[in-house]
Amino acid sequence: MRNDDPEGIVRSPTWKSRSDYDLVISYYNEDLETIQNTIEQVKKRLPSQTKSRTIVYAKGPNSASRTAMSEFLQKIDADEIVALKNVGREGETYLQHIVRHYSSTDSPLATHTIFLQPHIPWPGTAFPRLESMTANTGFMSLSTYVNASCPADGSEIDVLDQVHPRIAQIYSSFQQDLCPSTGFTITWFGQFVASRQRIQRNPLKAYQNLLDYFDVPVGEGNEKEWIWDEGWWNNSPDNPTLGHALERSWPAVFGCSDLKLALECKDESGSHCMCMD
């Protein structure tokens, strides 16, 4: 462990300030063998002769102390462990990473960031897509694409008749347009690749504004506390309805939500399953 690391962050002695590919993993307390296998399987599919970092954001027991974080880092052979509060699901984690590195000169965003959870639920889709990734890949989900639309009342509904509050507003916030009733693409499971260029097309303020909703205190009269009064019955800081909406909205966040992805790609792989920079 490096002795000059800031509080709440533990880095390996071989930490690199710049990277071609960052594996960014949102972790709570999942099985160690599972996250180790995910890291191994993803890294073996990266282009040869490229630099990569594995950055794990820990929201559970492994972030309780610097000793626990150091032991965790060594067990999974990561490059950095960052302690976070257990709020907002994986989407809050990804926003934290983007905000943290967006303007950094000491540790800028990687050329490509692979946003992950410890378990990859669609390996038959994810691994072929990783192998199809190119230097010009702007955005690519690692799970299936799904058709959704926004009826005239401004809500959102997908092809399975599932409704997720705020997807329409997330779409409009990042696309600078009304959510279309003719259909657009969402995705599942919140695991994807995004280029630095694609991430920085959006202003930092857009990410920060969305991130702030995940840390609204409960029962303190905050002006944004209404976020906990809407959505599903189990809406809570560690499992917010807004987090489920964001999970599906990453194609819209990164300008890759054309309906043809859901209609032509679905769970296939290849150039027709990604957006190019």
C-alpha positions as CSV (number, residue, x, y, z in Angstrom):
1,M,0.0,0.0,0.0
2,R,1.3,3.5,-0.8
3,N,1.7,5.7,2.2
4,D,0.8,8.9,0.4
5,D,-2.8,7.9,-0.5
6,P,-5.6,10.1,0.6
7,E,-8.1,9.0,3.2
8,G,-10.6,6.4,2.0
9,I,-8.4,5.4,-0.9
10,V,-5.8,2.5,-1.0
11,R,-3.6,2.1,-4.1
12,S,-1.2,-0.6,-5.1
13,P,2.6,0.2,-5.4
14,T,2.3,-0.2,-9.1
15,W,-0.5,2.4,-9.5
16,K,-0.5,4.2,-12.9
17,S,-1.8,7.7,-13.2
18,R,-2.9,7.2,-16.7
19,S,-4.6,4.3,-18.5
20,D,-5.9,3.1,-21.8
21,Y,-8.6,1.0,-20.1
22,D,-10.1,1.3,-16.6
23,L,-12.1,-1.5,-15.1
24,V,-14.4,0.3,-12.7
25,I,-16.3,-2.1,-10.4
26,S,-19.1,-1.3,-8.0
27,Y,-18.7,-3.8,-5.1
28,Y,-20.6,-4.4,-1.9
29,N,-19.8,-7.8,-0.4
30,E,-20.1,-10.3,-3.3
31,D,-18.1,-13.5,-3.5
32,L,-14.3,-12.9,-3.9
33,E,-13.9,-15.6,-6.5
34,T,-16.7,-14.1,-8.6
35,I,-15.0,-10.6,-8.8
36,Q,-11.6,-12.2,-9.3
37,N,-13.0,-14.2,-12.3
38,T,-14.7,-11.1,-13.7
39,I,-11.5,-9.1,-13.6
40,E,-9.5,-11.9,-15.2
41,Q,-12.1,-12.5,-18.0
42,V,-12.4,-8.8,-18.9
43,K,-8.6,-8.1,-18.8
44,K,-7.8,-11.1,-21.0
45,R,-10.1,-9.5,-23.7
46,L,-8.4,-6.1,-23.8
47,P,-6.1,-5.3,-26.7
48,S,-2.5,-6.4,-26.2
49,Q,0.1,-3.8,-25.4
50,T,-2.3,-1.5,-23.6
51,K,-2.3,-0.2,-20.0
52,S,-5.2,-0.9,-17.7
53,R,-6.2,-0.2,-14.2
54,T,-8.7,-2.0,-12.0
55,I,-10.5,0.5,-9.7
56,V,-13.0,-1.0,-7.2
57,Y,-15.5,1.2,-5.3
58,A,-16.3,-0.7,-2.1
59,K,-19.6,0.0,-0.3
60,G,-19.6,-2.8,2.2
61,P,-17.4,-4.4,4.9
62,N,-14.3,-4.3,2.9
63,S,-14.3,-0.5,3.1
64,A,-14.7,-0.4,6.9
65,S,-11.0,0.4,7.5
66,R,-7.7,1.0,5.6
67,T,-6.5,-2.4,6.8
68,A,-9.6,-4.1,5.4
69,M,-9.2,-2.2,2.1
70,S,-5.5,-3.1,1.8
71,E,-6.3,-6.8,2.4
72,F,-9.1,-6.6,-0.2
73,L,-6.9,-4.9,-2.8
74,Q,-4.3,-7.7,-2.4
75,K,-6.8,-10.5,-2.6
76,I,-8.4,-9.4,-5.9
77,D,-5.2,-7.9,-7.4
78,A,-6.8,-4.4,-7.9
79,D,-4.9,-1.2,-8.5
80,E,-7.1,1.0,-6.3
81,I,-9.9,0.6,-3.7
82,V,-12.1,3.6,-3.0
83,A,-14.5,3.6,0.0
84,L,-18.0,4.9,-0.7
85,K,-21.3,5.0,1.3
86,N,-23.7,2.3,0.4
87,V,-26.2,4.4,-1.5
88,G,-27.5,4.6,-5.1
89,R,-26.7,1.1,-6.4
90,E,-24.0,0.8,-9.1
91,G,-25.2,3.9,-11.0
92,E,-24.1,6.2,-8.1
93,T,-20.7,4.5,-8.1
94,Y,-20.2,5.2,-11.8
95,L,-21.2,8.8,-11.4
96,Q,-18.7,9.1,-8.5
97,H,-16.0,7.8,-10.8
98,I,-16.9,10.1,-13.7
99,V,-17.1,13.2,-11.4
100,R,-13.8,12.3,-9.7
101,H,-11.8,11.9,-12.9
102,Y,-13.6,14.1,-15.4
103,S,-11.4,17.1,-14.9
104,S,-8.4,15.5,-13.1
105,T,-4.9,16.2,-14.4
106,D,-3.3,13.8,-11.9
107,S,-5.5,10.8,-12.8
108,P,-7.7,11.6,-15.9
109,L,-10.4,9.3,-17.3
110,A,-9.0,6.4,-19.2
111,T,-9.3,6.3,-23.0
112,H,-12.0,3.8,-22.4
113,T,-13.8,2.9,-19.1
114,I,-15.5,-0.5,-18.6
115,F,-18.1,-0.1,-16.0
116,L,-18.8,-3.4,-14.2
117,Q,-20.4,-5.2,-11.3
118,P,-18.7,-8.2,-9.7
119,H,-20.9,-10.6,-11.7
120,I,-21.4,-10.4,-15.4
121,P,-25.0,-11.8,-15.9
122,W,-24.8,-12.0,-19.7
123,P,-21.3,-13.5,-20.5
124,G,-22.5,-14.8,-23.8
125,T,-23.2,-11.2,-24.8
126,A,-20.6,-9.3,-22.8
127,F,-17.4,-11.2,-23.8
128,P,-18.0,-11.2,-27.6
129,R,-18.8,-7.5,-27.4
130,L,-15.6,-6.8,-25.5
131,E,-13.7,-8.7,-28.1
132,S,-15.3,-6.6,-30.8
133,M,-14.3,-3.3,-29.1
134,T,-12.1,-1.0,-31.2
135,A,-10.2,2.2,-30.6
136,N,-13.2,4.2,-32.0
137,T,-15.8,2.6,-29.7
138,G,-17.8,5.3,-28.0
139,F,-20.4,3.4,-26.1
140,M,-21.4,-0.3,-26.0
141,S,-23.6,-2.1,-23.5
142,L,-22.4,-5.5,-22.2
143,S,-26.0,-6.8,-22.0
144,T,-29.0,-6.9,-24.2
145,Y,-30.6,-3.8,-25.7
146,V,-34.4,-3.2,-25.2
147,N,-37.0,-1.1,-26.9
148,A,-38.7,1.6,-24.8
149,S,-40.8,4.6,-25.6
150,C,-42.2,7.7,-23.9
151,P,-46.0,8.2,-24.3
152,A,-47.5,11.6,-24.3
153,D,-47.8,11.8,-20.5
154,G,-44.0,11.9,-20.3
155,S,-43.5,8.6,-18.6
156,E,-41.5,5.7,-20.0
157,I,-42.5,2.1,-20.7
158,D,-40.5,-0.8,-22.2
159,V,-41.5,-3.7,-24.3
160,L,-42.2,-5.8,-21.2
161,D,-44.6,-3.1,-20.0
162,Q,-42.3,-2.2,-17.2
163,V,-42.4,1.5,-16.1
164,H,-39.4,3.2,-14.5
165,P,-39.9,6.7,-13.2
166,R,-37.4,9.4,-14.4
167,I,-36.0,7.5,-17.4
168,A,-37.7,10.1,-19.6
169,Q,-36.1,13.0,-17.7
170,I,-32.7,11.4,-17.7
171,Y,-33.1,11.0,-21.5
172,S,-33.9,14.7,-21.8
173,S,-31.2,15.9,-19.4
174,F,-28.5,14.3,-21.4
175,Q,-29.9,14.3,-25.0
176,Q,-31.2,17.9,-24.7
177,D,-34.4,16.7,-26.4
178,L,-37.8,15.4,-25.6
179,C,-38.1,11.6,-25.0
180,P,-39.5,10.1,-28.2
181,S,-42.8,8.3,-28.4
182,T,-41.5,6.5,-31.4
183,G,-39.1,4.4,-29.4
184,F,-35.5,4.5,-28.2
185,T,-33.0,2.0,-26.7
186,I,-32.4,1.2,-23.1
187,T,-30.3,-1.6,-21.6
188,W,-30.2,-3.9,-18.6
189,F,-27.8,-4.6,-15.7
190,G,-25.8,-1.4,-15.9
191,Q,-22.6,-2.8,-17.4
192,F,-21.0,-1.0,-20.4
193,V,-18.0,0.6,-22.1
194,A,-17.7,4.3,-22.6
195,S,-14.9,6.3,-24.1
196,R,-13.4,9.4,-22.5
197,Q,-14.5,11.4,-25.5
198,R,-18.1,10.1,-25.1
199,I,-18.2,10.8,-21.4
200,Q,-16.9,14.3,-21.8
201,R,-19.4,15.2,-24.5
202,N,-21.7,15.9,-21.5
203,P,-20.9,18.7,-19.1
204,L,-19.6,17.8,-15.7
205,K,-22.6,19.6,-14.2
206,A,-25.0,17.1,-15.7
207,Y,-23.3,14.2,-13.9
208,Q,-23.0,16.1,-10.7
209,N,-26.6,17.1,-10.7
210,L,-27.8,13.5,-11.0
211,L,-25.3,12.3,-8.5
212,D,-26.6,14.7,-5.9
213,Y,-30.0,13.0,-5.9
214,F,-28.5,9.8,-4.6
215,D,-27.2,11.5,-1.4
216,V,-30.4,13.3,-0.3
217,P,-30.7,12.8,3.4
218,V,-34.0,11.1,4.6
219,G,-36.1,12.9,7.2
220,E,-34.1,16.2,7.3
221,G,-36.4,18.4,5.3
222,N,-34.1,18.6,2.3
223,E,-35.7,20.3,-0.7
224,K,-35.0,17.2,-2.9
225,E,-36.4,14.7,-0.3
226,W,-39.4,14.0,-2.6
227,I,-37.1,11.6,-4.5
228,W,-37.8,9.1,-1.7
229,D,-41.6,9.4,-2.0
230,E,-41.9,8.2,-5.6
231,G,-41.4,5.0,-7.4
232,W,-41.4,1.5,-6.0
233,W,-42.5,0.4,-2.6
234,N,-38.9,-0.4,-1.5
235,N,-37.4,2.9,-2.6
236,S,-34.5,3.6,-0.2
237,P,-31.0,5.2,-0.3
238,D,-29.2,1.9,-0.8
239,N,-31.8,0.6,-3.4
240,P,-33.4,3.7,-4.9
241,T,-36.0,3.6,-7.7
242,L,-33.9,6.3,-9.4
243,G,-31.0,3.8,-9.5
244,H,-33.0,1.3,-11.4
245,A,-34.0,4.0,-13.9
246,L,-30.3,5.0,-14.4
247,E,-29.3,1.4,-14.9
248,R,-31.4,1.3,-18.0
249,S,-30.6,4.8,-19.2
250,W,-26.9,4.7,-19.9
251,P,-27.4,4.5,-23.7
252,A,-29.3,7.8,-23.5
253,V,-26.7,9.4,-21.2
254,F,-24.0,8.7,-23.7
255,G,-25.9,9.5,-26.9
256,C,-26.3,5.9,-28.1
257,S,-30.0,5.3,-27.8
258,D,-31.1,5.0,-31.4
259,L,-34.0,2.5,-31.7
260,K,-32.1,0.4,-34.2
261,L,-29.8,-1.0,-31.5
262,A,-32.8,-2.6,-29.8
263,L,-34.3,-3.8,-33.1
264,E,-31.1,-4.9,-35.0
265,C,-28.6,-5.9,-32.3
266,K,-30.5,-7.0,-29.2
267,D,-28.0,-9.4,-27.6
268,E,-25.7,-9.9,-30.6
269,S,-22.2,-8.5,-31.0
270,G,-20.3,-6.6,-33.7
271,S,-20.1,-3.0,-35.0
272,H,-23.9,-2.7,-35.2
273,C,-24.0,-3.1,-31.4
274,M,-22.0,0.0,-30.5
275,C,-21.8,3.7,-31.2
276,M,-18.5,5.0,-32.7
277,D,-16.8,8.2,-31.8
